[in-house]
Amino acid sequence: MAADPPDDRINLIVIFGGQSAEHDVSCVTATHVLRAVDQSRYRVTPIGIDRDGRWQLATGALRALASGPDALPERLEAVGDSVSPSPLLSSAAFAGPVVVMPLLHGPLGEDGTVQGLLELMDVPYVGSGVLGSAVGMDKALAKEVLGFHGITQAKWVSLREHEVTPTRLAEIVAELGLPVFVKPSNMGSSVGVSKASSAEELQASVEHALSYDEWVVIEEAIVGREIEVAVLGNLEPRASLPGEIVPGNDFYDYEDKYLVDGAELRIPAPLTDDQTATVRTLAISVYQALRCEGLARVDFFFEEHGRGFLINEVNTMPGFTPISMYPKMWQQTGMTYPELVDNLIDLAVERHHRRRRNTKH
């Protein structure tokens, strides 16, 4: 009997789920990425991380893929046959070309932890490296870095859990005024974010944010438009046409982003040519200041008759759900969803080759 011909396709290991509060978002993101993957170019290995941190080969997703992308459910389940990450990655790298796509949102996935594992295992992966991921995830540290680079932002204060006292909160109200927004420093998808319009609400909002992270960020409330830009690339990043979000709720919260599709998304954002050029250039400056690579979504507030564009935050692994802004902005800029996936994989390979030149002697 003749041996099976060698399979020289890239083994695309898609990691999803995770232990953060954004587990469900990751599972939805993974479905839509897998639907866009060209299986003539890539051999897909879906790996789910459950809420307890166990890595599992997602056998249900594999079965669905074998029947075609349309057979995939609306969200993947991070369940299947248990695997150990280090042997899995080592054997995959030994067997042929491999790229890891860590579609993980939030802590223990998007914050440099998984990226560190992938660096140790010497495999190419999609997205920013350890430093860019960690700084991008930590809102307080990112604001400090961007402030150093002179990039305009809202007034803000960060606090660690043991620093929260009634006296300190009163000082913050005197400094920033009311209302303010309170956020966990290390969290995304607007999880744990709330608006406080009184001293009592501020105390409750801080306590809520501290249930997700030991650091909180308190920001002045901005009266302005919400503008986002998708950035793609390594050494020479490109910026998409900007998009504008008109929230369906009081602000663009988790429900608006993922559950009810209540926000109005305007792509391209109704800006002048000069404003569009300014925010695209500014998005690349933010991306490079935080040492992002691969991809990121850069979010701004726009005080049209005030300070102009104010950086809000950066998301180094934005959602890829059907209502997510990142793929939508690239689609309006002229790049299809499958082309975007191909670009991300190519960037992962390029970055890995470049990094190996600098780290191996």
N, C-alpha and C positions, 0 to 999 in steps of 0.2 A: 504494500500500500504506500502510495506517495505521501511524503510528509507535507503538512500544511505549509503554504508559502509564508515567509516571514511577514509580520505585521509591522510595517515601518511608520505607522501613524503615531502622532504624539499621544502619549497617555495623559489625558487631561484629568487630574484628580480634583474633583470639585468638593470642597469641604463646606458644610453648612450646619445650621443649628447653633450650638454653643450654649454656654451657661449664663449668658447675660439676659436682661429683660427684653432684649431684641431678638430672642430665639425665633419667634414666629415670623418676624419680618424676614429673617435669613432663609427660613424654609420656603417662603413664597418667592423670594429672589432666586433661589436655586432652581426652582421649577422653570422659570422663564429664561434663565440662562441656558439650561439644558435643552429647552425647546429650540433655541437659536443655534446650538452647536452643530457644525457640519460633520456628521459622523463618517464622511469619507475622508476627512482630514484628521479627526480626533477619535481616539478610543477612550470613552468616558468611564471613570471610576468614581461613583458618588459615595462620599464618606459623610455620615452624619455624626455630630457630637451631641449627645443627649444633655438634658438639663443638669445631670450629675457629672458631666465631663467624660463620659465613656465614649470612645470612638467605635463606630460600627459601620461595616459595609452595608450600604442602603440597598438591600436586595430587592425591595419593592420598586425602587426607582430603576434598577437594572432591568427588571422584568418589563417595566413599562417602556423603557427605551428600546428594548428588543422588538416591541410592537410598533414603534414609531413615536415621534415626539408628541403627537396628539393624544397618545395614551397616558401621558403624564398627568397626575392629579394637579389641582390648583395649588397645592402646597405639598412639599415632600415631608416625609416623616423621618426623624433621625433615629430610626430603629433598624435592626438587622443583625448580621453576624458580627460579634465582637472582634476587633482587630487592635493591634498595638501599633501606635503611630510610627515609632522608629523603625522596626522591621519592615513595615509596609512601605515607607518612603525609601528605605535603602534598597529593597528588592525592586521597587519600581524604577529607581534611577539606574540600577544595574542592568535591567532588562531592555532598556532603550530610551529614546527621548521622552521626557516627562516634563510637564508644567503643572504646578499646583495653583488652583484658583480658590483662595480662602474667602468665601462669601459669608464672612462672619461680621456681625455688627456689634459694636460695644465692647466692654471689657472682656478679657480672656479670649480675644480673637482679633479685634481691630486695633488693639493698643500696643502692638509690638511683641506680645507674648508668643503667639503662634508664628509670627515672622521670625523670631529668634530661633525657634525650633527648626524652621525651614532652612535658615542660614546654616545651622549646625549640620543638617542633613545634606547640605550642598545641592539643593534642588532649586530650579527657577520657580518663581511664584509671582502672581499678579499683584500689583499694588506697591505701596511705599514700603521701604525697608523698616528696620527696627526703630531707628530714631524718628523718621518722619511719621510713622504710625503712632508712636508713643506721644510725641508732641502734638500731633493733630487731634488725638483723642482727649488730651488734657486741656480743657478750655482755658484754664487759668494760665498755664505755662505758655500756650499758644498766644494768648493775648500779650504776655510779657515779651515774647520774641517779636511779635508784629509791632508792638510799641517801640522796641529798639530800632526796628527798620523804618520807623516814621509813618507807618500806615494808620490812617485815621480810624478810630473806633469809638463806640459809645463809652461813657464813663462807667467804670466797673470796680468792684472790690471782690477779693476772694477771701474765704475763711476756712480754716480747718475746724473740725468738730469741737475741739477743746477751746477754741477761741470764741465760740458763740455765747454771748452773754447779753442780757437786756441793755446794758450800757453800750456795748459795741454795736448792737443793732440800732440803737437810737442815734449813735454817731453816723452810721451809714445812711439813715434816713435824712439826717441834716446835710450830708454830703451829696447824696444822689437825688433827694426828693422822693415823692411818691406820685404815681405807682412805680414799682420796679418789677423786674423779672428775676426769678430765682431758679437756678439750674444746678443739677449735679455736675461737678467739673468733668467727670469721666463717664459720659453716657451720651447716646445719640437718639435720633428719631423722636426728639422732644419728650422722651420718657423722663418723668420726674420734674418737668418744668411747670411752673405756675406763676401767675401774676398776683402781686400783693399791692393792695391799695390802702392799707392801714398798718399800723404797728402790730396789731394782733394778727392780721393776715401774713405779715412778714415772718413772724415767729413760726406760724403754722407751715408756711411755705419752706422755710429753712429746715424744719424738722422733717418735712416730706422729702426734700432733696437729699438730706443726710441718710435716708433709708436706702439710697442707692450708692452713695459714695461718701468718703470722709471729708472731702473738699466740696465747697459750694461756691458758685459764682453769682453775685448779685449785680444786676446791670440796670442803668437808667432805662426807662421806657422810651422808645423812640417813636415819634409820630412820623412815619415815612413809609415808603413802598418797599416790598420785599423782592429783591432781585437776586437771581442765582445764575452762576456760570459753571458749565462743565469744562474741566480741563483734562487733557489727555497727553501723555508723553513722558519722556525721561529727560534728556539733556536739552531738548528743544520742544517744550510743551506747546500745545495748541489750545486755544480757548474757543468754545462754541458760541453761537449766538446766545445772548442772555434770555432768561425767562423771568416772568413775574408771577408771583403768587398772590392772589387775593383770597385771604382765608375765609372759610365759611364760618368758623368759630371766632372767638375774641382774638385768638392768635393761631398760627399754623401749628396745631398740636398733633399728637399721635393719632387721634381719631380722624382728623382731617387728612392726614398723610396716608393712612393705610386702611381705614375701616369704612368710611362713608363717602369718600371721594367728593367732599363738600366744597373744597377749595376750587376757585377758578384759576386755571393755568393759562397764562398768555405767553405763547412762544411764536415768534420772538417778542420780547418785551417792547411795549410801545415807548421807545426812547428815541431821541434824535441820533443822527449818525455819530456826532461827536460824543454823546453820552455812551452809546454802544461801544465805540472804540475805547473810551476811557475805562469802562468797567471790564472789558476783556483784557486790556493791558494790566489793570490792577489785579485781576484774578491770577494772572500768571506770576506777578510779583509776589503775591501771597503764597502761591504754590511753591515757588522757589525759596522763599524765606523760611518756610517750614520743612524744606528738604523733601517735599513730596515727589513721588515718581509713580508712573503707571497711570493713575487716575485720581481725581478728587472732584468734589463739588464744592464750590466756594460761594458762600452766602453773604449777601450784603443787605443793609438797610440804605434807602436812598432818601435823604432829606433834600427834596428838590429845590427848596428855597432856603436851605441852611448850609450844613456842612458837606453836602454832596454825598458820595458813596462812603458808607461806614462799614468796615468789615464786621460781620457777625461771627461766623465760625466756618470751619472747614471740615468736611466729611471725607475721610480717606478711603472709605468703602461704602459709597452711597447705594441706596436701594435700587434694584432693577425690576421692581414690580410693574404691572401695566400702567399704573398711574404715577410712577416715579419720574422726577424731573430729569435725572441724568441722561437716560437713554432718549427721552423725548427731545431734549435740547440738541443732542447730536443728530437725531433724525431730521430735525428742522434745519440743521447746518449741512445736511447732505450725506450723512453716514447711516446706513441701515443697522439694525440691531445685530445681525450676524457679522457685518463688517466691523462693528465695534468690538465684539468678542474676539475676532481674529486679531485686531490691532492690539488688544490687551495681552493676548498670548505672545505675539511677536515682541512686544515691549518687555515682557517678562524674560524671554530668552536673551534679548539684547542686554538687559541690565545684568543678568547672571554672568554672561560672558565678560562683560566689562569689569564687574566686581571680582571675578576670579583672577583677572590680570593684575588687579591691585592687591590681592590678599594672598596669592600663592607665589612662593619664591623657590 
